[in-house]
Amino acid sequence: MTFSSAELERYDRQIRIKGLGKSGQSKLKKARVMVVGAGGLGCPASFYLVAAGIGHVAVVDKETVELSNLNRQILHWSNDIGRPKGVSMTEKLRQLNPEVTVETLQKVVTTHNARQLVKGFTVVVDALDNWRTRFLLNKACVKEKIPFVHAGVYALYGQITTILPGKGPCLQCILPKIPPEEEKFPVLGATVGTLGLLEALETVKIVTGLGEPLIGRMLHFDGETMSFQEIKVERRTSCPVCGSL
């Protein structure tokens, strides 16, 4: 794959990373990444994926921007209130990097469309704020054998893991029962920013083969003590989603 002089200049500092180089940049350019959720996690994750040169980024979200979003959803600004989140986000992402394709999918993920939505993507990023939809995406990605990067936040805390179907546990292995939902839970913008950036980093690693993704490991972030803790997680042969893989 060839690069224009503008692309080589844009990506110069990351191309210099040992183990990435032009071959890794080519993989990024060929990749198709879906970010499900245009909120607190989706904004920083998609920003850095587009900045890194992921060739095609699809943002899935059907909600509109509200004033209460602006403490953490950094790609939505005051004049975006009332606009569709996907439109608000993709507009800015295209300005950030016109070298990549950014599309908006104004859809709600359901049991009927989840597999069709994720089909053909290199990686799916969980930027959601509800567990029911996360579990639908987890199942769809396992069935389609697509890497799924999960993150969740609460107040000053967060967690992240990478699901590689057949190679490590899926989300339902780790959490056999869907956790209870809380409609408006507390969260600090910097917390979702931290986890969203980690999701972008995990995605770049999966695409390029750089480093070791969080497969079989759950990384917990404690913003109060500014500490990380890694917990080993294992596949369950009785898991109804991935147990037969």
Secondary structure by P-SEA (a helix, b strand, c coil): ccccaaaaaaaccccccccccaaaaaaaaabbbbbccccaaaaaaaaaaaaacccbbbbbbcccccccccccccccccccccccaaaaaaaaaaaacccbbbbbccccccccccccccccccbbbcccccaaaaaaaaaaaaaabbbbbbbbbccccbbbbbbccccccccccccccccccccbbbbbaaaaaaaaaaaaaaaaaaaaccccccccbbbbbbccccbbbbbbbbbbccccccccc
